[in-house]
């Protein structure tokens, strides 16, 4: 039996930023879109991602001003998958890589994003999504230090 493909469940209407945007503009876009994750593109080519955590750790905590360059705070080592990836495969990648959102790329171009939530809304794959989130959450707990 062939599993459901990401093409069938991914979000295709993705907010993006470019290297011409600055840190402040990325933060504003996150607020407008109510997201903590935005792909960085050159045209349609995926070249990185920026998260709310990136803004805090690499931006604010490093005293980079709002006019600072996106390239100074973005992650350029991005794990991505194709639209033909199955939901099961995506859940395994997300668990292994400790990520909650996965860019979907075709011929080098961003075509969508799939999140743990996208996986969870598919009844058949709730276990895979739950397991991936559990692994991610456990790793996060290990890295959080109490004061």
Residue, then its C-alpha position, 0 to 999 in steps of 0.5 A: x500500500x502506498x502512503x499519503x504523499x506530502x503533496x496532498x497535505x502540505x501548506x503551499x501558501x507559505x510566507x517567505x523572506x529574502x536576503x534583501x529583508x532585514x531581521x525586523x521585517x522577518x519578525x514582523x512577517x512572523x507576527x503577521x502570519x502567526x508563525x515562528x518559521x519562515x523560509x528564506x528564498x532567492x526567487x523561489x529557490x530555498x536557501x535557508x530558514x529563519x525561526x523565532x528562536x533564530x531571531x532571539x539566539x542569533x539576533x537579539x542575544x547577539x545584539x544584532x539590530x532590527x536592520x541586521x541582515x537575514x543571513x546573520x540569523x538564518x539557518x542555511x543548513x536546511x533539511x528538506x524533502x520532496x512533495x513525493x515523500x510519504x507522510x511516514x517518511x516525513x515523520x521519521x525525518x522530523x523525529x530524527x532531525x528534531x524539527x517541527x516544520x519541514x520545507x518541501x522542495x521540488x527542483x530546488x524550489x520551495x513548493x510547500x511546508x509540512x508541520x507536525x500539525x499537518x501530519x497529526x490531522x491525518x487520522x491514520x498518521x496520528x501515531x507517527x506525528x505523535x511519536x515524532x513530536x514526543x521525540x522532539x519534545x524529549x530532546x528539547x527537555x534535555x537541552x532546557x536548563x533550570x535556573 
